[in-house]
Amino acid sequence: MKRLLLLLQFTSRAVSWSHTERDGAHTRPEITWTTPCANGLDAKFPAGVECGTLSVPIDHGHAHEGSFNLAIFRLKANGTGPARSLFFNTGGPGGAASTWFEAMKRGGQLWSNKMLANYDIIGVDPRGMGYSNPIVCDPDIFNTKPQLLDSGDNVGFAKTLAFNKAFGKSCLDKTGMLIQFMDSVSTIKDFELVRQALGSDKFHYYGMSYGTVLGQTYAELFPDKVGRMVLDGAVDRRSSGIDSVMAEAVTYQANLLKFFEWCDTDPNCALNGRDVRGVFSNLTAKGSVLPANCSAAAPCRAQVTGEDIIWNFQPALVSPDPLPALGLPGRVLLSEVLAQAAQGNATLFSIPLARVNRSADTARYSYYAVACQDYGTALKTATDVRRALYVGATLTPWNKGVCEFLDIAITCIGWPTKLTNPPRALDPARMAKLPGPPQAAAAVLIVNAFFDPETSPMWATGLREQIPNGAAVNLWRNGTGHTSYFLHGDTSTAIDNFLVDGTLPADDTVLQS
């Protein structure tokens, strides 16, 4: 997940929002859409996508102290009837809606025909991401990021802490004030202004992965405005400690074991008939280093460690089948890449190097900017890190505790901005204001696969516990892969039926695809 980039200005016609107060209230925000999109975006997006910007405060608590332009995108419904607006967020944190519209241009119809006929699809590049004043950091510093598993002794911890402080300071110096307001509460207040600007009575939303944090934050802040909300691949934000690390590490390991089982039984696996567990174990053993054939066009770390392979394997498990539009390889190609590494060529497991003016690095920088304000870390010392690494290696020996939350917990040590939105349970009094059944026009559908490599089903259950009055329903998919809607199948159809028709599945329904 995871640029020196000036804010893209679409046209002078694309921005309009007044902060002028009238009768104690703000005037309604206004967006002027441009079609086709300017500055070359029309060539990157599918036909009919409109682009706009909205000036929003950097600090919503002090709106007059600075603002930036929020990039907004809309694909209007193609049906004949009235359409609602559906906001979406792809998680990360660091995911920008603009990249998903680009994926649609590459040939992937991500949304179903039913959804496209009934909803205007609204994408927002969240603050500090994509085209919304992206976070800027020093790529040369970023490229020196130490290995997580080397941070447990005093020497390794000192090296990691020095990197964290230098990297964070470069982001703070190059980005300015905005990086101090990258928490999800600030982002959701931006989204609420967009909802007002669209004139939508309700906030209908599809959020996947870390996008479920945005959804639950909106539900807590603006419960009376919640419409139909899908939280796909749920995150429970109650802890930044070892329990969060282990919840993710365990679900990642469970998916590794599923991959091994598939390889044992399916001749399409490039390692079928071989000891795939032994291959993986040898490649990821402590001290394992393999060469990578990097190039000027695709610079990467010239040496690939066992940790690099573990780190890159997790996102490669996101989809069991290839999804080229989203750059997801699927299991067959992943097995081929693993077989190549076993033969001494680990290029495709190498960590790409960050570069100046490379837009793809925006997500890598904003990932830490958000996480260190939404989670921070419970780890403070080398002893803390060593203990966490010991627990991870003991309980999840295949991936040694390596996962995104371990990265967050270690990299946020010494981060320069304040922890403004610390982990906690959702406020029960505010969540009680969510409308409960039978009002399917407003409800929360929590979707999770039993074998999701990134978001544990424990989190889907934990999130449900925080939503009273029957306002939420759990829907389960008995399968692998991260999130469910864009993998298609019965679960995707159930999500369509809820968002379009208001048909809620029975609580704790289990689907097979």
C-alpha positions in Angstrom: 0.0 0.0 0.0 1.8 2.8 -0.1 5.7 11.7 -3.8 6.7 15.0 -4.6 3.4 16.0 -6.4 1.7 19.3 -6.8 -2.0 19.3 -6.2 -3.7 18.7 -9.5 -6.0 21.5 -10.5 -8.8 20.3 -12.7 -10.1 23.7 -13.9 -11.0 27.0 -12.2 -14.6 26.0 -12.8 -14.3 22.9 -10.6 -14.1 24.5 -7.2 -16.6 26.3 -5.1 -17.3 26.3 -1.4 -18.1 29.2 0.9 -17.4 29.2 4.6 -19.6 32.2 5.1 -22.0 31.7 7.9 -25.6 32.6 7.5 -28.0 32.4 10.5 -25.4 30.4 12.5 -25.0 27.8 9.7 -22.6 27.3 6.9 -23.8 27.8 3.3 -24.2 24.5 1.5 -20.9 23.4 -0.1 -21.0 23.5 -3.9 -19.2 21.3 -6.4 -19.0 22.1 -10.1 -18.3 18.9 -12.1 -16.2 18.9 -15.3 -16.8 16.4 -18.1 -14.5 15.3 -19.6 -12.0 15.5 -16.8 -9.2 18.0 -17.3 -5.4 17.7 -17.2 -5.3 14.3 -18.9 -7.5 12.5 -16.5 -10.1 12.0 -19.2 -7.7 9.6 -20.8 -7.1 7.7 -17.6 -10.8 7.3 -16.6 -13.8 5.5 -18.2 -16.0 7.6 -20.4 -18.5 9.7 -18.4 -16.5 10.1 -15.2 -16.8 13.7 -13.9 -14.1 15.4 -11.8 -14.4 18.1 -9.3 -12.8 19.6 -6.3 -14.0 21.1 -3.0 -12.1 23.4 -0.7 -12.1 21.9 2.8 -10.4 22.9 6.1 -7.1 21.4 7.0 -8.2 21.5 10.7 -12.0 21.2 11.0 -11.7 22.7 14.5 -10.2 25.9 13.1 -11.6 26.1 9.6 -10.1 29.5 8.8 -6.5 28.5 9.5 -6.0 26.9 6.1 -7.6 24.7 3.5 -6.8 22.4 0.6 -8.7 21.1 -2.5 -10.3 17.7 -2.1 -10.5 15.7 -5.3 -13.9 14.1 -6.0 -15.0 11.8 -8.9 -18.4 10.7 -10.0 -19.6 8.1 -12.4 -23.3 8.8 -13.0 -25.8 6.0 -12.9 -26.8 4.7 -16.4 -30.3 3.6 -15.4 -33.6 5.3 -16.3 -34.9 5.8 -12.7 -33.8 8.1 -9.9 -30.3 7.4 -8.6 -28.7 7.7 -5.2 -25.1 8.5 -4.5 -22.8 5.7 -3.3 -19.6 6.7 -1.6 -16.8 4.1 -1.7 -13.3 3.8 -0.1 -10.8 1.1 -0.9 -8.9 1.2 2.4 -5.1 1.1 2.8 -5.0 3.4 4.6 -3.7 5.3 1.7 -6.1 4.1 -1.0 -7.3 6.8 -3.5 -10.6 6.5 -5.4 -8.8 7.8 -8.6 -6.7 4.6 -8.9 -9.9 2.5 -9.0 -11.4 4.6 -11.8 -8.1 4.1 -13.6 -8.6 0.3 -13.0 -12.0 0.5 -14.6 -10.4 2.1 -17.6 -8.0 -0.8 -17.9 -10.9 -3.2 -18.5 -12.2 -4.2 -15.2 -16.0 -3.6 -14.6 -15.6 -3.5 -10.8 -19.2 -2.6 -10.1 -22.1 -4.8 -11.2 -24.6 -3.6 -13.9 -27.3 -3.5 -11.2 -25.2 -1.1 -9.1 -24.2 1.1 -12.1 -27.9 1.4 -13.0 -29.0 2.6 -9.6 -26.2 4.6 -8.0 -24.0 7.5 -8.9 -20.6 6.1 -7.9 -18.8 8.7 -5.8 -15.1 8.4 -5.2 -13.1 10.7 -3.0 -9.3 10.8 -2.9 -9.0 11.2 0.9 -6.9 14.1 2.3 -3.2 13.5 1.7 -3.8 10.9 -1.0 -4.0 10.7 -4.7 -4.9 14.2 -6.1 -6.0 15.6 -2.7 -2.8 17.4 -1.6 -0.8 14.2 -1.4 1.7 13.5 1.4 5.3 14.2 0.4 8.3 12.5 2.0 11.9 12.0 1.2 12.2 8.9 -1.0 15.9 8.5 -0.3 15.2 8.2 3.4 12.2 5.9 2.8 14.3 3.5 0.8 16.5 2.9 3.9 13.6 1.4 5.9 15.1 -1.3 8.1 13.7 -4.8 8.4 11.0 -5.3 11.0 12.4 -8.5 12.3 15.8 -6.8 13.0 14.3 -4.3 15.5 14.2 -6.4 18.6 17.8 -6.0 19.9 19.2 -2.7 21.1 21.3 -2.0 17.9 18.4 -2.9 15.6 15.9 -0.9 17.6 18.2 2.2 17.6 18.5 1.9 13.8 14.7 1.6 13.4 14.0 4.5 15.7 16.5 6.7 13.8 14.8 5.8 10.5 11.3 6.5 11.9 12.2 9.9 13.2 14.1 10.9 10.0 11.4 9.6 7.7 8.5 11.2 9.7 10.3 14.5 9.9 10.8 14.5 6.1 7.1 14.0 5.6 6.3 16.8 8.1 8.8 19.2 6.5 7.7 18.5 2.9 4.0 18.3 3.4 3.3 21.0 6.0 0.3 21.4 8.3 -1.9 18.8 6.6 0.1 15.8 7.8 -0.9 16.7 11.4 -4.6 16.2 10.5 -4.6 12.8 8.7 -6.8 11.0 11.2 -10.0 9.3 10.1 -12.2 11.7 12.0 -10.9 14.6 9.8 -11.3 12.5 6.7 -14.9 11.7 7.5 -15.7 15.4 8.2 -14.5 16.0 4.6 -16.8 13.2 3.3 -19.7 14.8 5.2 -19.1 18.1 3.4 -19.2 16.2 0.1 -22.5 14.6 1.1 -23.9 18.0 1.8 -22.6 19.3 -1.5 -24.3 16.5 -3.4 -27.6 17.2 -1.7 -27.9 13.5 -0.5 -30.3 13.0 2.3 -28.4 9.9 3.4 -24.8 8.6 3.3 -24.8 5.4 1.4 -21.4 3.8 1.6 -19.3 0.8 0.5 -16.0 0.6 2.4 -13.5 -2.2 2.2 -10.6 -3.1 4.5 -9.4 0.1 6.2 -12.4 1.8 4.5 -14.5 0.1 7.2 -12.8 2.4 9.7 -14.1 5.4 7.8 -17.5 3.8 7.7 -17.8 3.1 11.4 -16.3 6.6 12.1 -19.1 8.2 10.0 -21.7 6.1 11.7 -20.5 7.3 15.1 -20.2 11.0 14.2 -23.4 11.3 12.0 -25.7 8.3 12.9 -28.8 10.1 11.7 -27.4 10.4 8.2 -26.4 6.8 7.8 -28.1 5.1 4.9 -27.2 1.7 3.5 -23.7 0.9 4.6 -21.5 -2.1 3.7 -18.3 -2.7 5.7 -16.4 -5.4 3.7 -13.3 -6.8 5.4 -13.9 -5.2 8.8 -11.3 -3.7 11.1 -12.0 -3.5 14.9 -10.2 -0.3 16.1 -10.2 -1.0 19.8 -6.4 -1.7 20.2 -3.0 -0.9 18.8 -1.3 -3.6 20.9 -0.1 -7.1 20.4 -3.7 -8.4 20.1 -4.2 -6.4 16.9 -0.9 -7.6 15.5 -1.7 -11.2 16.3 -5.3 -11.1 15.0 -3.9 -10.1 11.6 -0.9 -12.4 11.8 -3.1 -15.4 12.6 -5.5 -14.7 9.8 -2.5 -14.3 7.4 -1.0 -17.6 8.5 -4.3 -19.3 8.1 -4.4 -18.2 4.5 -0.8 -19.3 3.9 -1.8 -22.8 5.1 -4.8 -22.6 2.7 -2.4 -21.8 -0.1 -0.2 -24.7 0.8 -3.2 -27.0 0.8 -4.3 -25.8 -2.6 -0.8 -26.3 -4.0 -0.8 -29.9 -2.7 -4.0 -30.8 -4.6 -4.2 -28.6 -7.7 -2.0 -29.4 -10.7 -2.2 -25.7 -11.7 0.1 -24.9 -8.8 3.7 -24.5 -10.1 4.9 -26.4 -7.0 2.4 -29.1 -7.1 4.0 -32.4 -6.2 6.8 -30.7 -4.4 7.2 -29.8 -0.7 5.8 -26.3 -1.0 6.0 -25.8 2.8 9.7 -26.6 2.7 10.2 -24.3 -0.2 8.5 -21.4 1.6 10.3 -22.2 4.9 13.7 -22.2 3.3 13.1 -19.0 1.4 11.9 -17.2 4.5 14.4 -18.5 7.0 16.4 -16.0 9.0 19.5 -15.0 7.0 18.0 -16.0 3.7 19.0 -13.5 1.0 18.3 -13.8 -2.8 19.2 -11.5 -5.7 16.7 -9.4 -7.6 17.1 -8.2 -11.2 16.2 -4.6 -10.8 16.2 -2.0 -13.6 16.2 1.8 -14.1 12.6 1.5 -15.2 11.6 -0.5 -12.2 14.1 0.2 -9.4 14.0 -2.2 -6.5 16.1 -3.4 -3.6 18.8 -5.6 -5.2 18.6 -8.1 -2.4 15.5 -9.9 -1.2 15.3 -11.2 2.3 13.0 -13.8 3.8 11.1 -11.0 5.5 10.5 -9.3 2.1 9.0 -12.5 0.8 6.7 -12.8 3.8 5.8 -9.2 3.5 4.9 -9.4 -0.2 3.1 -12.7 0.1 0.3 -11.3 2.2 -1.1 -8.8 -0.4 -0.6 -11.4 -3.1 -3.2 -13.6 -1.3 -5.8 -10.9 -1.6 -7.5 -12.7 -4.5 -7.4 -16.4 -5.2 -8.1 -15.7 -8.9 -6.3 -13.1 -11.0 -7.8 -9.6 -11.2 -5.6 -7.8 -13.7 -7.3 -4.5 -13.5 -6.4 -4.3 -9.8 -2.9 -5.8 -10.3 -3.8 -9.0 -8.3 -1.9 -12.1 -9.5 -4.0 -14.9 -8.2 -2.8 -18.2 -6.8 -1.4 -19.7 -10.0 0.9 -16.8 -10.8 1.9 -16.5 -7.1 3.0 -20.1 -7.2 5.0 -19.5 -10.3 6.7 -16.5 -8.6 7.5 -18.7 -5.6 8.9 -21.3 -7.8 11.2 -18.7 -9.5 12.4 -17.6 -6.1 13.2 -21.2 -5.3 15.4 -21.3 -8.4 17.3 -18.1 -7.3 15.3 -15.3 -9.0 13.4 -13.4 -6.3 12.9 -10.2 -8.4 9.1 -10.2 -8.1 9.4 -10.3 -4.3 11.7 -7.3 -4.1 10.6 -4.1 -2.5 10.1 -1.3 -5.1 12.2 1.8 -4.4 10.4 5.1 -3.9 11.2 7.9 -6.3 10.8 11.6 -6.6 7.6 12.6 -8.4 6.3 9.0 -8.5 2.6 9.2 -7.8 2.4 5.5 -6.7 4.5 6.3 -3.6 1.7 8.6 -2.3 -0.1 5.6 -0.8 3.0 4.3 0.9 3.5 7.6 2.6 -0.1 8.3 3.6 -0.3 4.8 5.0 1.9 5.8 7.8 0.5 9.3 8.2 -3.0 7.9 8.8 -2.0 4.9 10.8 0.2 6.8 13.2 -2.7 9.1 14.0 -5.4 6.5 14.1 -3.4 3.8 15.9 0.0 5.0 17.0 1.8 2.2 18.9 1.9 0.5 22.2 5.5 -0.3 21.7 8.0 2.1 23.2 11.3 0.2 23.8 13.5 -2.5 22.3 12.2 -4.8 25.0 8.6 -4.1 23.8 9.5 -4.9 20.2 11.5 -8.0 21.2 8.5 -9.3 23.2 6.1 -8.7 20.2 8.5 -10.4 17.8 8.8 -13.4 20.1 5.1 -13.8 20.4 4.6 -13.5 16.7 7.3 -16.0 15.9 5.9 -18.4 18.4 2.2 -18.3 17.5 2.6 -17.7 13.8 5.8 -19.4 12.8 5.1 -19.4 9.1 4.9 -15.6 8.8 6.8 -14.8 12.1 4.2 -12.2 13.1 4.9 -10.1 10.0 1.8 -8.2 8.9 0.6 -4.7 8.4 -0.2 -4.1 12.0 3.3 -5.2 13.1 4.7 -2.7 10.5 2.5 0.1 12.0 3.4 -0.8 15.6 7.1 -0.6 14.9 7.2 2.3 12.3 5.0 4.6 14.4 7.6 4.6 17.3 9.0 8.1 17.2 6.6 9.4 14.6 6.5 13.2 14.8 2.8 14.0 14.8 0.5 13.6 17.7 -1.8 10.6 18.2 -5.0 12.5 17.6 -7.5 9.6 17.1 -6.3 6.8 19.5 -7.8 3.3 19.3 -11.0 2.9 21.3 -14.4 1.4 21.2 -17.2 3.1 19.4 -19.3 5.4 21.6 -22.3 3.3 22.6 -24.7 6.2 23.1 -24.0 7.6 19.6 -24.1 4.2 18.0 -27.5 3.6 19.6 -28.8 6.4 17.5 -28.4 4.3 14.3 -31.8 3.2 13.0 -32.5 -0.5 13.6 -34.5 -3.0 11.7 -36.9 -3.3 9.9 -35.6 -0.1 8.3 -33.5 -1.7 5.6 -33.2 1.8 4.1 -30.6 2.4 6.8 -28.5 -0.4 8.2 -25.0 -1.7 8.4 -23.9 -4.9 6.6 -20.6 -6.3 7.9 -19.1 -8.7 5.5 -16.0 -10.9 6.0 -14.5 -14.1 4.6 -13.6 -16.8 7.1 -10.1 -16.9 5.5 -9.3 -13.3 4.8 -5.5 -12.8 4.8 -5.6 -9.2 6.1 -8.8 -8.6 8.1 -9.6 -11.3 10.7 -13.2 -12.5 11.2 -12.5 -11.7 14.8 -12.7 -8.1 13.9 -16.0 -8.5 12.1 -17.4 -10.0 15.2 -15.8 -7.4 17.4 -17.2 -4.5 15.3 -20.7 -6.0 15.4 -20.5 -6.1 19.2 -20.2 -2.3 19.2 -23.3 -1.7 17.1 -26.5 -2.0 19.3 -30.2 -2.3 18.6 -29.8 -4.8 15.8 -28.6 -2.1 13.4 -25.9 -4.4 12.0 -25.9 -7.8 10.3 -23.0 -10.1 9.8 -22.6 -11.8 6.4 -19.9 -14.5 6.1 -18.2 -15.9 3.0 -16.7 -19.4 3.5 -13.6 -18.8 1.4 -10.3 -17.1 1.0 -9.3 -13.6 -0.3 -9.4 -10.1 1.1 -12.9 -8.6 1.1 -15.7 -10.0 -1.1 -17.5 -7.6 -3.4 -14.9 -7.3 -6.1 -14.3 -11.1 -6.1 -17.9 -11.5 -7.4 -20.0 -14.5 -6.6 -23.0 -15.0 -4.2 -21.6 -12.6 -1.6 -21.2 -9.8 -4.2 -24.8 -10.4 -5.3 -26.0 -10.2 -1.7 -24.2 -6.8 -1.3 -25.9 -5.6 -4.5 -29.3 -6.7 -3.3 -28.8 -4.8 0.0 -27.5 -1.6 -1.5 -30.0 -1.4 -4.3 -33.1 -3.1 -3.0 -32.6 -2.8 0.7 -32.8 -6.6 1.1 -30.8 -7.6 4.2 -29.6 -11.2 4.4 -30.5 -13.1 7.6 -28.0 -12.4 10.4 -24.9 -14.7 10.2 -25.7 -16.1 6.8 -22.8 -18.0 5.4 -22.3 -18.0 1.6 -19.8 -20.1 -0.4 -18.6 -17.7 -3.0 
